[in-house]
Amino acid sequence: MSSVLRTPEAICFVGFSNLAVLAPEVDPSGAAGEPLQHTLLATALARRGYPVSMVVADYGQPDGATWEGVRTFKAYAPSAGLPVLRFVHPRWTGLVSALSRANADVYYASCAGGLVGQIAMFCAKRGKRFVFRAASDADCKPDALISMGRWHRRDKWLYEQGLRRASSVLVQSARQQELMRRNFHLDSSIAGMVVQPARSERGFAERDIDALWVSNMRRVKRPDVLLSVAEQLPQVSFHMVGGTVPGAERVFDQVKAQAASRSNVTFHGAVPYRDVSALYSRARVFVNTSDVEGFPNTYLQAWASGTPVVAFFDPDGVIAREGLGATVRNAQEMSDAVRRLTSDESAWKAARERCLAFIERHYSEDAVLQPYLQTFRRK
């Protein structure tokens, strides 16, 4: 009986900000989040022999340029097209052209938006498979992003059409799986996050940042809460990292100005992913002030560095259940938790060891990749 070797499926990741992680010399914006997940997943697959490509924004780089085994195709410049006509030429034609040049078997995208519908229509017309993964709890709620001012009803319609045409829908947590079932009547599979190994041997005394905050400077991320906590804890050093987001430039300017008025806050602005990684191992705690998340990359990066997380948002209750920091309900509780973990060395050491053990137990690259590989192979 002869065996036939299957040619690995060609996979294309669609993420216009992915070069900020894959090639920060081309896009120095410092964007992370989903661009980080796309890049970690894409490069992991490329190392395993999969033909991997990306559709990205046009920053003047050569079309077809390859980084870390990932070939990139540029769709259009970030400034292309009028806002009212952003689904028409040149954005729509630029997207379709780039998707066509990638010529993949499977197209992968994440984050809710009209782009999901556009990719799904492309795949349906050409007999390709489309895989979508939710990047936030808000992606599983039909009206959440409208209420947050992130998109229009046209985007909602396109997004819902894209979800229903997807070959597979992936989510980050059991909560998202239930929300997707309840709100869209769609079955989904849980796929974990890829995390880059970053085990830090730095002890309590060697960490020169008390509390680290990393996020996009948007109102929904609540940077004002971090500044309020910093005001309550003048003896604690806080570092804030995050770049501007289109439409939220005023938030960035306000936070930068307020941070400058506090002697215990260092405001970094946008920082490339590779440089941010070093900050996690210098921090005693990582602080997240957002109420709406998915399963944040920042949590995994912190835990991989042995850095406990203090946050309002606890995906599937993992922080509380595993003792990976502290889940809090308000700014006062956040201040108390930050104070304790940055001053009580024994409590910090215990949390640090639990963080490192959790990552080692649940986030080996091979284990995390399995749900994705099963989905990409599904006919």
Phi, psi and omega per residue, in radians:
M1 nan 2.083 -3.101
S2 -1.511 2.595 3.092
S3 -1.891 2.528 -3.129
V4 -1.951 2.163 3.106
L5 -1.328 2.232 3.122
R6 -1.444 2.328 3.044
T7 -1.258 2.257 -3.138
P8 -1.013 2.439 3.103
E9 -1.089 2.464 3.038
A10 -1.450 2.248 -3.027
I11 -2.117 2.294 3.120
C12 -2.043 2.182 3.086
F13 -1.686 2.225 -3.128
V14 -1.834 1.912 -3.128
G15 -2.762 1.866 -3.005
F16 -1.177 -0.320 3.140
S17 -1.802 0.162 -3.030
N18 -1.117 -0.472 -3.129
L19 -1.144 -0.340 3.099
A20 -1.061 -0.468 3.095
V21 -1.782 -0.800 -3.080
L22 -1.208 -0.697 -3.103
A23 -2.495 1.277 -3.079
P24 -1.079 -0.318 3.075
E25 -1.218 -0.355 3.093
V26 -1.590 -0.780 3.113
D27 -2.140 1.715 -3.069
P28 -1.527 0.346 -3.024
S29 -1.166 -0.383 -3.129
G30 1.442 0.122 3.136
A31 -1.026 2.456 3.104
A32 -2.272 -2.107 3.090
G33 0.958 -2.175 -3.121
E34 -1.141 -0.638 3.032
P35 -0.967 -0.622 3.089
L36 -1.147 -0.817 -3.140
Q37 -1.107 -0.748 3.096
H38 -1.001 -0.782 -3.058
T39 -1.225 -0.775 3.117
L40 -1.087 -0.727 3.140
L41 -1.199 -0.787 -3.116
A42 -1.100 -0.790 -3.108
T43 -1.226 -0.560 3.079
A44 -1.143 -0.708 3.112
L45 -1.201 -0.687 3.122
A46 -1.073 -0.672 3.118
R47 -1.143 -0.408 -3.141
R48 -1.643 0.165 3.023
G49 1.649 0.082 3.108
Y50 -1.371 2.418 2.983
P51 -1.255 1.979 -3.026
V52 -2.128 2.372 3.087
S53 -2.360 2.979 3.071
M54 -2.434 2.517 2.919
V55 -1.773 2.128 -3.011
V56 -2.301 3.051 3.084
A57 -1.300 2.773 -3.138
D58 -1.630 1.869 3.072
Y59 -1.888 0.316 -3.116
G60 1.618 0.033 3.114
Q61 -1.297 2.751 3.114
P62 -1.112 2.422 3.057
D63 -1.218 2.376 -3.098
G64 1.524 0.049 3.120
A65 -1.061 2.512 -3.073
T66 -2.082 2.323 3.024
W67 -2.258 2.299 3.081
E68 0.872 0.675 3.088
G69 1.439 0.061 -3.117
V70 -1.904 2.089 3.132
R71 -1.531 2.365 -3.045
T72 -2.002 2.480 3.086
F73 -2.171 2.241 -3.050
K74 -1.596 2.378 -3.110
A75 -1.592 -1.104 -3.133
Y76 -2.834 2.851 3.115
A77 -1.243 2.607 3.141
P78 -0.963 -0.492 -3.096
S79 -1.597 0.047 -3.037
A80 -1.217 2.432 3.013
G81 1.397 2.725 3.063
L82 -1.422 2.547 3.138
P83 -0.914 -0.729 -3.084
V84 -1.192 -0.452 -3.054
L85 -1.960 0.499 -2.961
R86 -1.227 -0.180 3.059
F87 -1.717 0.084 3.139
V88 -1.925 3.056 3.105
H89 -0.841 2.362 0.128
P90 -1.657 -0.053 -3.064
R91 -1.199 -0.810 -3.108
W92 -1.135 -0.821 -3.133
T93 -1.161 -0.624 3.100
G94 -1.145 -0.701 3.120
L95 -1.132 -0.872 -3.104
V96 -1.067 -0.704 3.127
S97 -1.090 -0.769 -3.132
A98 -1.175 -0.720 3.101
L99 -1.074 -0.689 3.135
S100 -1.159 -0.751 -3.134
R101 -1.137 -0.555 3.102
A102 -1.134 -0.629 3.064
N103 0.844 0.903 -3.094
A104 -1.608 2.901 3.016
D105 -1.483 -0.612 -3.085
V106 -2.252 2.348 3.062
Y107 -1.986 2.349 -3.026
Y108 -2.169 2.326 3.077
A109 -2.509 2.789 3.071
S110 -2.481 2.892 -3.087
C111 1.423 2.259 3.120
A112 -1.140 2.604 3.084
G113 2.725 2.988 -3.123
G114 -1.069 -0.471 3.139
L115 -1.008 -0.575 -3.133
V116 -1.048 -0.771 3.115
G117 -1.149 -0.673 -3.133
Q118 -1.123 -0.780 3.136
I119 -1.148 -0.729 -3.139
A120 -1.072 -0.696 3.117
M121 -1.148 -0.719 3.089
F122 -1.025 -0.829 -3.093
C123 -1.153 -0.724 -3.134
A124 -1.088 -0.693 -3.101
K125 -1.212 -0.511 -3.041
R126 -1.912 0.157 3.099
G127 1.201 0.517 3.103
K128 -1.717 2.836 3.068
R129 -1.691 2.497 3.139
F130 -2.144 2.203 3.112
V131 -2.018 2.221 3.102
F132 -2.014 2.425 3.015
R133 -2.180 2.278 3.081
A134 -1.154 2.420 -3.135
A135 -1.899 -0.107 -3.090
S136 -2.778 2.737 3.038
D137 -1.012 -0.566 -3.128
A138 -1.089 -0.484 3.117
D139 -1.151 -0.303 -3.094
C140 -1.769 0.137 -3.131
K141 -2.128 2.041 -2.994
P142 -0.924 -0.672 -3.021
D143 -1.885 0.058 -3.028
A144 -1.069 -0.820 -3.054
L145 -1.318 -0.426 3.018
I146 -1.174 -0.793 -3.124
S147 -1.150 -0.445 3.117
M148 -1.515 -0.003 3.133
G149 1.282 0.366 -3.067
R150 -1.543 -0.365 -3.121
W151 -2.761 3.086 -3.124
H152 -1.867 3.016 -3.120
R153 -1.117 -0.527 3.054
R154 -1.058 -0.723 3.113
D155 -1.093 -0.702 3.138
K156 -1.067 -0.775 -3.127
W157 -1.099 -0.802 3.133
L158 -1.097 -0.706 3.140
Y159 -1.090 -0.822 -3.124
E160 -1.127 -0.666 3.072
Q161 -1.093 -0.713 3.124
G162 -1.122 -0.751 3.113
L163 -1.014 -0.781 -3.061
R164 -1.260 -0.383 3.115
R165 -1.637 -0.108 -3.107
A166 -1.163 2.470 3.058
S167 -1.188 -0.627 3.137
S168 -2.598 2.540 3.051
V169 -2.068 2.204 3.109
L170 -1.943 2.626 3.101
V171 -2.340 2.953 -3.063
Q172 -1.666 -0.332 -3.004
S173 -2.663 2.899 3.088
A174 -1.114 -0.602 3.105
R175 -1.099 -0.786 3.111
Q176 -1.117 -0.626 3.117
Q177 -1.079 -0.737 3.116
E178 -1.204 -0.725 3.119
L179 -1.100 -0.693 3.134
M180 -1.150 -0.671 3.117
R181 -1.204 -0.763 -3.066
R182 -1.247 -0.744 -3.006
N183 -1.584 -0.523 -3.112
F184 -2.078 -0.067 -3.124
H185 1.009 0.696 -3.119
L186 -2.092 2.406 3.010
D187 -1.410 2.578 -3.138
S188 -2.544 2.870 3.104
S189 -2.059 2.548 3.129
I190 -1.475 2.244 3.076
A191 -2.254 2.199 -3.070
G192 -1.323 3.137 -3.084
M193 -1.743 2.477 3.061
V194 -1.412 2.358 3.129
V195 -2.226 2.384 3.135
Q196 -1.438 2.213 -3.128
P197 -0.963 2.297 -3.096
A198 -2.605 0.582 -3.079
R199 -0.940 2.226 -3.126
S200 -1.921 2.344 3.102
E201 -1.625 0.062 -3.135
R202 -1.144 2.308 3.107
G203 -1.538 -3.079 -3.081
F204 -0.998 -0.849 -3.068
A205 -1.244 -0.404 -3.084
E206 -1.471 -0.173 -3.099
R207 -1.530 2.045 -3.015
D208 -1.713 0.077 2.999
I209 -2.029 2.157 3.122
D210 -1.276 -0.971 -3.057
A211 -2.305 2.246 -3.122
L212 -1.977 2.368 3.081
W213 -2.193 2.192 -3.138
V214 -2.323 2.117 3.123
S215 -3.008 2.907 2.963
N216 -1.199 2.548 -3.136
M217 -1.446 1.388 3.077
R218 -2.187 2.651 -3.083
R219 -1.015 -0.645 -3.104
V220 -1.124 -0.377 3.106
K221 -1.417 -0.167 3.027
R222 0.985 0.917 3.081
P223 -1.092 -0.404 3.117
D224 -1.087 -0.543 3.113
V225 -1.163 -0.716 3.112
L226 -1.062 -0.733 3.124
L227 -1.145 -0.619 3.085
S228 -1.140 -0.741 3.099
V229 -1.119 -0.716 3.116
A230 -1.067 -0.630 3.129
E231 -1.168 -0.599 3.128
Q232 -1.312 -0.376 -3.058
L233 -2.161 1.242 -3.076
P234 -1.113 -0.335 -3.129
Q235 -1.496 -0.122 -3.098
V236 -1.780 2.358 3.116
S237 -1.578 2.278 -3.130
F238 -2.049 2.424 3.045
H239 -2.133 2.265 -3.133
M240 -1.992 2.261 3.133
V241 -2.204 2.290 3.095
G242 2.918 2.488 -3.131
G243 -1.780 -3.139 3.122
T244 -1.325 2.722 3.061
V245 -2.193 2.375 3.129
P246 -0.895 2.229 -3.121
G247 1.616 -0.208 -3.116
A248 -2.133 0.438 -3.115
E249 -1.054 -0.592 -3.134
R250 -1.145 -0.641 3.100
V251 -1.077 -0.806 3.133
F252 -0.998 -0.843 -3.115
D253 -1.092 -0.707 -3.140
Q254 -1.142 -0.793 -3.127
V255 -1.142 -0.720 3.123
K256 -1.051 -0.756 -3.131
A257 -1.166 -0.743 -3.136
Q258 -1.181 -0.664 3.118
A259 -1.121 -0.653 -3.136
A260 -1.112 -0.415 -3.121
S261 -1.479 -0.047 -3.130
R262 -1.991 2.130 -3.043
S263 -1.206 -0.338 -3.103
N264 -1.733 0.201 3.140
V265 -2.064 2.213 3.033
T266 -1.868 2.099 -3.101
F267 -1.787 2.016 -3.084
H268 -1.617 -0.438 -3.010
G269 1.256 -2.629 -3.137
A270 -1.268 2.310 3.124
V271 -2.360 2.288 3.106
P272 -0.979 2.578 -3.090
Y273 -0.907 -0.797 -3.075
R274 -1.093 -0.521 3.108
D275 -1.434 -0.558 3.109
V276 -1.127 -0.639 -3.103
S277 -0.919 -0.664 -3.127
A278 -1.160 -0.476 -3.115
L279 -1.215 -0.576 -3.125
Y280 -1.061 -0.691 -3.106
S281 -1.319 -0.201 3.080
R282 -1.613 -0.210 -3.020
A283 -1.653 2.507 3.033
R284 -1.384 -0.663 3.074
V285 -2.429 2.691 2.982
F286 -1.889 2.372 -3.097
V287 -2.043 2.269 3.053
N288 -2.111 2.211 -3.063
T289 -1.888 0.042 -3.094
S290 -1.360 2.557 3.044
D291 -1.590 -0.399 -3.058
V292 -2.065 2.085 -3.133
E293 -2.578 -3.095 2.968
G294 -1.993 -1.804 2.897
F295 -2.217 1.674 -2.951
P296 -1.038 2.331 2.980
N297 -0.951 -0.636 -3.058
T298 -1.076 -0.598 3.094
Y299 -1.082 -0.830 -3.105
L300 -1.124 -0.722 3.112
Q301 -1.102 -0.683 3.115
A302 -1.149 -0.890 -3.104
W303 -1.087 -0.651 3.112
A304 -1.117 -0.394 3.088
S305 -1.681 0.113 -3.118
G306 1.263 0.516 -3.094
T307 -1.915 1.992 3.131
P308 -1.113 2.691 -3.101
V309 -1.946 2.309 3.022
V310 -1.971 2.099 -2.994
A311 -2.726 2.761 2.965
F312 -1.341 -0.698 -3.018
F313 -1.621 2.208 -3.122
D314 -2.236 1.686 -3.063
P315 -1.098 2.078 -3.111
D316 0.953 0.406 3.069
G317 1.223 0.379 -3.015
V318 -1.219 -0.601 -3.135
I319 -1.116 -0.854 -3.126
A320 -1.179 -0.746 -3.073
R321 -1.160 -0.727 -3.059
E322 -1.687 -0.082 -3.138
G323 1.196 0.763 -3.048
L324 -1.684 0.421 -3.102
G325 2.472 -2.218 -3.125
A326 -2.643 2.342 3.005
T327 -1.709 2.269 -3.047
V328 -2.212 2.864 -3.077
R329 -1.927 -0.330 -3.104
N330 -2.684 3.072 -3.066
A331 -1.109 -0.608 3.140
Q332 -1.148 -0.772 3.103
E333 -1.132 -0.596 3.102
M334 -1.143 -0.750 3.100
S335 -1.049 -0.771 -3.131
D336 -1.097 -0.737 -3.116
A337 -1.193 -0.729 3.113
V338 -1.116 -0.749 3.123
R339 -1.033 -0.790 -3.085
R340 -1.150 -0.847 -3.047
L341 -1.322 -0.290 3.081
T342 -1.671 -0.087 -3.123
S343 -2.150 -0.421 -3.110
D344 -1.700 1.715 -3.040
E345 -1.097 -0.681 -3.116
S346 -1.169 -0.716 3.104
A347 -1.137 -0.697 3.133
W348 -1.141 -0.774 -3.131
K349 -1.070 -0.706 3.129
A350 -1.124 -0.751 3.120
A351 -1.162 -0.692 3.138
R352 -1.022 -0.817 -3.127
E353 -1.127 -0.643 3.101
R354 -1.158 -0.658 3.113
C355 -1.088 -0.858 -3.111
L356 -1.118 -0.711 3.138
A357 -1.159 -0.661 3.133
F358 -1.100 -0.794 3.138
I359 -1.121 -0.764 -3.129
E360 -1.109 -0.630 -3.081
R361 -1.322 -0.644 -2.972
H362 -2.005 -0.223 -2.959
Y363 -2.207 0.634 2.949
S364 -1.166 2.546 -3.039
E365 -1.046 -0.735 -3.110
D366 -1.080 -0.722 -3.128
A367 -1.175 -0.729 -3.110
V368 -1.165 -0.614 -3.076
L369 -1.254 -0.403 -3.009
Q370 -0.979 -0.842 3.114
P371 -1.063 -0.608 3.108
Y372 -1.186 -0.793 -3.129
L373 -1.090 -0.724 3.098
Q374 -1.076 -0.686 -3.141
T375 -1.218 -0.772 -3.105
F376 -1.163 -0.500 -3.131
R377 -1.454 -0.260 -3.035
R378 -1.202 2.243 -3.138
K379 -1.684 nan nan
